[in-house]
Amino acid sequence: MKTLSFYIVLIATIYLTYGLIISQVKIRPETKTNQKILPTKTYDYKGVLNVHSQEGSGKGTVPEILKAAYDANLDFLVFTESTFANENTSKDRYEENLLVLHGREYTYLKSRILLIDPTFEYSQITSAGDAHLFLSDYLENNRQGYVVLKHPTKQGYEWEGEFASGLDAIEIISLRSQWRESWDLSKWNFISSLLMYPFNSEYAFLNIYQAPDKNLKLWNTIAENRKIVGLIGSDAKSKLKLFGDNFLRFPTYKQLFLLSSNHVVLNSELTGQLQGDSEKIMDAFKSGQLYFSLDFLGNPKGFNFFGKTKAGGTIVMGQDLNLKNSELCFTEPETLIPKTWAVLYHKGQKLKSFQKASCFKPKLSGRYNLIYYRKIQRPWPFKALTVPWIYSNFIYVK
């Protein structure tokens, strides 16, 4: 018994000691203003898409989720409950300074679809059959709502056949899927991340994070033929299945909201008026006037990717830019983050790297986007890690 007790104490001591080391790893950098930032006349609003409460498949109450959104300083939040006969009468609204929008998540063939359409009464769909019939027509004639393909490359959820014209966007990153995929790839890595979690939740997520290479490749493939928006989905449920019908409240809504978000870049401010502001947000999502980021790596606010025309005009993400006498430009985040750089991509291929805000004269037509990277030092025995931080949407040069 003494020998067993000794080993238990030894293992606990090693775990707590390593946990103390992990707790000192600062993933989120100290706030320090970038003195070289160029002022712009745009407005950056951040929010999360694909949130589930107890009214659907999540574990949190609506008030609990709204409080988490306040604490994470979100500007907007989009619920996408995955239910049919939902008696929920919640409408799009403002909760103090938080814009709350509602959509639904449906199964269509093998795929999962997020639909956000303020003109549609979701209560009309009461079964999987109703959803399939409705979406079959909607995906070919979608001009009102916003349709997102969830888990676009996840095994068992792949889209079948030609991509429907009514698909507006695909989910490039799904936070909840990161935990699931980590378990499938390496159960040891998943377990070690869980052990790290009490000491440093952001480092634990970084330890299991996988860059979305397959989704990025698919995004570029679809964009060869038409415009398509990329975004990040939280899939926030605060619900991790253990065994049987048992679930762990993990991660919390606030932790998910702090990890990442979508940032719409607007030319005018939100006013607090529900109809006008919701239209601004959804128009930005529909056109691709947004970027998405892993916010726990640093505050991305201030970043923008845009085009300049010969006449001095500005083209935003999602729009077309004339090849002749034009420039592609980006601004840096307002927060100075060490060991970061930007990479410009043309049709999914790396074209040029930048260490600071710059403009570039494109010589080829096609779609361009920008990805910011950050290098993070990790404690022994782990090597330094290079992680994509900010993803812009495409600008289409013609």
Phi, psi and omega in degrees: 000322179296320179296316179298315179299320180299314182292325177297314179296320180297312180297318179297321180294315179298317180298313181292324179294313179293324177299322178296320178295315180299321182296340181273351180284116183263101177282313179280115186287161175294143180289124178213121186291134176283110184290343183265004183296136178271130180294141177232165181257031179250164182234129186255121178236133184247149179196176181237148181240144177078071180241136183237136178248188177296340178289347176234241184254008180268179182250347184264154174280161179299313177302321178297318181291320179296321177297319178298322179294319176299313183296332179270004178059040177281151176263332178211158184215135181240111174281137175225074183294142181258066180226162178254285182281068184265122180274005181299125180256012181300138179245162173302138186196171169259133170246099190056242181261010182260121176276119183251120180243159184230140173217196178218156174248130181231155170267129178230113189055238178269343191271165174250133184239135170257128180238126176235109184213100182294347181269355186252139175271102184297335182296347178292335180265113185241002180206167178297325178295317176301316182298318182295314180296317181296313184290328178304318179280319185296321183291343177261345185226034184278108175232354182255311187267187181236124186241126182241133174272117182269149179048055190297333181240008180290135182302128181093348181241006186296149177290139180260127176082199181290142181291129184294145180295337182280356175284119181269329188207161171234150180279111180282318179232134172239117184297316182296324180295333179300318179294317181296315182293327178298319178297319181291322183284316183204105180293329177294316180296321178296314181295319179295326177292321176298321179292329178285333191306316181297335183269326184200092185296325181291320178293323178298318178293318178300326182294332182255356187292134176241126178300140186277058186300317181296318180292323177295320178296316179295318178304313179293325179296313179296321183291350175296331187248338180197170180285140179211138184264143174250144180205177179246137178247131181283326186048046187283117179229342187051053189208105178247117183289132179260293178200146181059232178258019182266136181228151176252134178287085189202138342290168178287161179299317181298318180298318178295318182293332179279340184288317187204166177194166171261139181241115174271139181248109186252155178272350177220158184285156167288146188251350186092359176268121190304305187298311182296318182290320179295323177294321178298313182296312184290326175297321179294319177296317184292322183274344183089022180275062185201162169230162178229151188208160169270094189293338180289346175277351181149151179289117183275356186304135185109337176290143173202145177238123187208170178242151176243135180264167179300326183278000179094007178281170181237135177250130182267169176304139180096347184258174179266148178228132178289132183298324186288124175055043179238167179222148170255130185228158172216150175253156181272157173300152180291332179272129180282115182247126180288155174055052175234153176204160181249145178235127177269131180245142175239115182053039176085358181253136180299129183247315185198145177253150181226139177264347180208170181307133186208169170238152185219132179269110181291142179252349182234147174283168181124183183268143179233142171214167186235138174234127175270138179242154175224137177261129185237127176280137179239155181290156176305139010260019184274144178278164176299150186237133175259122187234133171297132187252307183235135178241122174273164168273175186283148159247132187258110181267126184232000000 
